[in-house]
């Protein structure tokens, strides 16, 4: 870990202990964790504010479209309209990143530090991508039993997404899902969260950023595998001390997901989709387990950082901004991703 990349002396006034090591008060540590949580809370608050405006805009827009256009042109116009909402979402992401930028600047964690010009190893990218796919397989294994239980009570956990096929939709959704989204999310969760928490220990930083990254996705299926993906990307970030690999892997993962969901699956029968899912999930799960077995004993991260702290998880997850974040994410996952069976 590059100690110079964290402005510890400026953010946490320290004193010397009897052993000569830096010592920080409980208040100072709690305050820094609270600032970290506040940064993410403000980011999410701006995002959700824009999301509310987008939903309101869509509701008004669809009502207007239904009254203005005939049924033959309505589907095409609606898909173009949905594409425009992606533009608004991208704008929201960029605006929400502003407070994250200033937080990272104060912590000494801007792009010059996080985007070190190292040679990109195809091996690291390939292994990271396979582990992300394996995480998706684990997510499916956990999700299907949960979906079965929900079905017995007349509900479904699947998020019903309309398939839009206009050229504008493809261009804008690709730009957001494959380019803008991964870059900003890595800057926020591996950059703003993980990098600044490494002073309290790499294991702690990876775990916190992975949990928050998973919950951020807002539905049960994505929350499961995104949390595992968060551990994979967090480990790579710590070991390379750079976001370059994380961004590349995140982009490729989203590209493959978009390729399957929007371009391949709509073209094949539903029965074949299930068969393809089973084959891919089993294949990547076995590959992922094989990789973990091959590197067994070599996967290690520091549990103690430059600032020793007792009960770090309790300290972090009891900060008020973090509690509010968890409550909001839980509301999204429980109430917004569960819907009655049609």
C-alpha positions in Angstrom: 0.0 0.0 0.0 1.4 3.4 -0.9 1.3 5.3 2.4 2.0 8.6 0.7 -1.3 8.3 -1.2 -3.2 8.8 2.0 -3.0 12.2 3.7 -3.2 10.6 7.2 -1.4 13.4 8.9 -3.8 16.0 7.6 -7.0 14.1 8.2 -6.2 12.4 11.6 -4.1 14.4 14.0 -1.9 11.8 15.7 0.1 11.4 18.9 2.9 9.0 19.8 2.1 5.9 22.0 4.5 4.4 24.4 5.7 2.1 21.7 6.5 5.0 19.4 3.8 4.1 16.9 1.1 6.6 15.8 -1.9 6.6 18.1 -5.4 8.0 17.2 -8.3 8.7 19.5 -11.6 6.8 19.1 -13.3 10.0 18.2 -10.9 10.7 15.4 -11.3 7.3 13.9 -15.1 7.4 14.2 -15.1 10.8 12.5 -13.1 9.6 9.5 -15.4 6.6 9.1 -18.4 8.9 9.4 -16.9 11.2 6.6 -16.5 8.2 4.4 -20.1 7.1 4.9 -21.3 10.7 4.5 -19.6 10.9 1.1 -21.4 7.8 -0.1 -24.7 8.9 1.4 -24.5 12.3 -0.4 -23.6 10.5 -3.7 -26.6 8.1 -3.3 -28.9 11.0 -2.3 -28.1 12.9 -5.4 -28.6 9.8 -7.5 -31.9 9.0 -6.0 -33.1 12.6 -6.3 -32.4 12.4 -10.0 -34.0 9.0 -10.2 -37.2 10.4 -8.7 -37.2 13.1 -11.3 -36.5 10.6 -14.1 -39.4 8.4 -12.9 -41.7 11.5 -12.7 -40.6 12.6 -16.2 -41.2 9.1 -17.6 -44.7 8.9 -16.0 -45.7 12.3 -17.5 -44.0 11.4 -20.8 -45.8 8.1 -21.2 -49.1 9.7 -20.4 -48.5 12.3 -23.0 -47.3 9.8 -25.6 -50.4 7.6 -25.2 -52.7 10.5 -25.8 -50.7 11.9 -28.7 -49.5 9.0 -30.8 -51.4 6.2 -32.5 -50.7 2.6 -31.4 -48.6 1.8 -34.4 -46.0 4.4 -33.6 -46.3 4.4 -29.8 -43.9 1.5 -29.1 -41.2 3.0 -31.2 -41.6 6.5 -29.6 -41.7 4.9 -26.1 -38.4 3.1 -26.7 -36.8 6.3 -27.9 -38.2 8.0 -24.8 -36.6 5.3 -22.5 -33.3 5.8 -24.2 -33.4 9.5 -23.3 -33.9 8.6 -19.6 -30.5 6.9 -19.8 -29.0 10.2 -20.7 -30.6 11.7 -17.6 -29.2 8.9 -15.6 -25.7 9.4 -16.9 -26.0 13.1 -16.1 -27.1 12.1 -12.5 -24.1 9.8 -12.1 -21.7 12.5 -13.2 -23.2 15.2 -11.0 -23.4 12.8 -8.0 -19.6 12.1 -8.5 -18.8 15.7 -7.7 -18.8 15.4 -3.9 -16.9 12.1 -4.2 -14.3 13.9 -6.2 -13.7 16.5 -3.5 -13.7 13.9 -0.8 -11.1 11.9 -2.7 -9.1 15.0 -3.4 -8.9 15.8 0.4 -7.9 12.2 1.0 -5.1 12.4 -1.6 -6.9 9.8 -3.7 -7.4 11.4 -7.1 -6.8 9.7 -10.5 -3.1 10.4 -10.5 -2.8 8.0 -7.6 -5.4 5.5 -8.4 -4.8 5.1 -12.1 -1.2 4.3 -12.0 0.4 3.6 -15.5 1.1 0.0 -15.1 1.1 -2.6 -17.9 -2.3 -4.2 -18.0 -1.8 -8.0 -17.6 -4.2 -10.1 -19.7 -3.9 -12.8 -17.1 -5.2 -10.7 -14.3 -8.0 -9.4 -16.5 -8.9 -12.9 -17.6 -8.9 -14.4 -14.1 -10.9 -11.4 -12.7 -13.5 -11.7 -15.4 -13.9 -15.5 -14.9 -14.3 -15.0 -11.2 -17.0 -12.3 -11.8 -18.9 -14.7 -14.1 -18.5 -17.4 -11.4 -19.9 -14.9 -8.9 -23.0 -14.5 -11.1 -23.3 -18.3 -11.1 -23.3 -18.3 -7.3 -25.9 -15.5 -7.3 -28.1 -17.6 -9.5 -27.8 -20.7 -7.2 -28.8 -18.6 -4.2 -31.5 -16.7 -6.1 -33.5 -19.6 -7.6 -34.5 -21.1 -4.2 -35.4 -17.6 -3.0 -37.5 -17.1 -6.2 -39.2 -20.5 -5.6 -40.2 -19.5 -2.0 -41.4 -16.1 -3.2 -43.5 -17.9 -5.9 -45.2 -20.0 -3.3 -46.5 -16.8 -1.7 -47.6 -15.4 -5.1 -44.6 -13.1 -5.6 -41.6 -12.9 -7.9 -38.1 -11.4 -7.3 -37.4 -10.9 -11.0 -37.2 -7.3 -12.2 -39.4 -7.0 -15.3 -37.4 -5.0 -17.9 -38.8 -4.1 -21.2 -36.7 -5.0 -24.2 -36.2 -1.9 -26.4 -34.6 -2.3 -29.7 -34.1 1.1 -31.3 -30.7 2.2 -32.4 -30.7 5.2 -30.0 -31.5 2.9 -27.1 -28.6 0.6 -27.9 -26.1 3.4 -28.3 -27.1 5.2 -25.1 -27.6 2.1 -22.9 -24.2 0.8 -24.1 -22.5 4.0 -23.2 -24.1 4.1 -19.8 -23.9 0.4 -18.8 -20.5 -0.5 -20.4 -18.6 2.8 -20.1 -19.9 5.5 -17.7 -21.4 3.3 -15.1 -18.3 1.0 -14.5 -15.9 4.0 -14.4 -17.9 6.0 -11.9 -18.8 3.0 -9.7 -15.2 2.0 -9.5 -14.1 5.5 -8.6 -16.8 5.6 -5.9 -16.6 2.1 -4.4 -13.1 1.0 -5.0 -11.7 4.5 -5.0 -13.7 6.7 -2.6 -14.7 3.8 -0.2 -12.0 1.1 -0.4 -8.9 3.2 -0.9 -9.7 5.6 1.9 -10.5 2.8 4.3 -7.3 0.8 3.7 -5.6 2.7 6.5 -7.8 0.6 8.8 -6.8 -2.7 7.1 -7.2 -4.1 3.6 -9.5 -6.9 4.7 -11.8 -4.4 6.3 -11.7 -2.0 3.3 -12.5 -4.8 0.8 -15.4 -6.2 2.9 -17.1 -2.8 3.5 -16.8 -1.7 -0.1 -18.1 -5.1 -1.4 -21.1 -5.1 0.9 -22.1 -1.5 0.0 -21.4 -2.2 -3.7 -23.7 -5.2 -3.6 -26.5 -3.5 -1.7 -26.3 -0.5 -4.1 -27.7 -2.6 -7.0 -31.2 -2.5 -5.4 -32.5 -6.0 -6.2 -32.0 -9.4 -4.6 -30.4 -11.1 -7.6 -27.8 -8.4 -8.4 -27.2 -7.7 -4.7 -26.0 -11.3 -4.2 -23.6 -11.6 -7.1 -22.5 -7.9 -7.0 -21.3 -8.4 -3.4 -19.1 -11.3 -4.5 -17.9 -9.3 -7.5 -17.1 -6.5 -5.0 -14.8 -8.9 -3.1 -13.1 -9.9 -6.4 -12.6 -6.4 -7.6 -11.6 -5.2 -4.2 -8.9 -7.8 -3.9 -7.5 -6.9 -7.3 -7.6 -3.2 -6.4 -5.6 -3.9 -3.2 -3.0 -6.2 -4.9 -2.4 -3.9 -7.9 -2.9 -0.6 -5.9 -4.8 0.7 -9.0 -8.3 1.0 -10.4 -7.2 0.2 -13.9 -7.8 -3.5 -13.7 -11.1 -3.0 -11.8 -12.5 -0.7 -14.4 -11.5 -2.9 -17.4 -13.0 -6.0 -15.7 -16.1 -4.2 -14.7 -16.6 -2.9 -18.3 -16.1 -6.3 -19.8 -18.4 -8.0 -17.3 -21.2 -5.4 -18.1 -20.6 -5.7 -21.8 -21.1 -9.5 -21.7 -24.2 -9.1 -19.6 -25.6 -6.5 -21.9 -24.7 -8.7 -25.0 -26.7 -11.6 -23.5 -29.7 -9.8 -22.1 -30.4 -7.3 -24.9 -28.9 -8.9 -28.1 -28.7 -12.7 -27.8 -31.5 -13.8 -25.4 -34.2 -11.9 -27.3 -33.3 -13.8 -30.4 -33.6 -17.4 -29.1 -36.5 -19.5 -27.6 -37.1 -19.3 -23.9 -36.3 -23.0 -23.4 -32.8 -22.5 -24.9 -32.2 -19.5 -22.6 -32.7 -21.8 -19.6 -30.3 -24.4 -21.1 -27.7 -21.8 -21.9 -28.0 -20.4 -18.4 -27.4 -23.8 -16.9 -24.4 -24.6 -19.0 -22.8 -21.2 -18.5 -23.4 -21.1 -14.8 -22.1 -24.6 -14.3 -19.0 -23.9 -16.5 -18.0 -20.6 -14.9 -18.7 -21.9 -11.4 -16.3 -24.8 -12.0 -13.7 -22.5 -13.5 -14.0 -20.1 -10.6 -13.6 -22.9 -8.0 -10.7 -24.2 -10.0 -9.0 -20.8 -9.9 -9.5 -20.4 -6.2 -8.2 -23.9 -5.6 -5.1 -23.3 -7.8 -4.3 -20.1 -5.8 -5.2 -21.6 -2.4 -2.8 -20.4 0.2 -1.7 -17.4 -1.9 -4.7 -15.2 -1.4 -3.8 -12.9 1.5 -4.6 -9.4 2.5 -3.6 -7.3 5.5 -6.0 -7.4 8.4 -4.3 -4.5 10.2 -3.7 -1.1 8.6 -1.4 1.8 9.5 -4.1 2.8 12.0 -4.9 0.0 14.4 -8.6 0.0 15.3 -10.7 -2.3 17.4 -14.1 -3.5 16.2 -13.8 -1.6 12.8 -17.0 -3.1 11.3 -19.1 -2.1 14.3 -17.6 1.4 14.2 -18.3 1.8 10.5 -21.8 0.3 10.3 -23.1 2.3 13.3 -22.3 5.7 11.8 -25.6 7.5 11.1 -25.0 8.1 7.4 -24.1 4.4 6.9 -27.2 3.3 8.8 -29.4 5.5 6.6 -27.7 4.0 3.5 -28.4 0.5 4.7 -32.0 1.3 5.5 -32.5 2.8 2.1 -30.8 -0.1 0.3 -32.9 -2.6 2.3 -36.1 -0.8 1.4 -35.1 -0.9 -2.3 -34.3 -4.6 -2.2 -37.3 -5.8 -0.1 -40.1 -3.6 -1.4 -39.0 -2.4 -4.9 -37.6 -5.7 -6.2 -40.5 -7.9 -5.0 -43.7 -7.8 -7.1 -46.9 -10.0 -7.4 -46.9 -12.8 -9.9 -48.9 -11.9 -13.0 
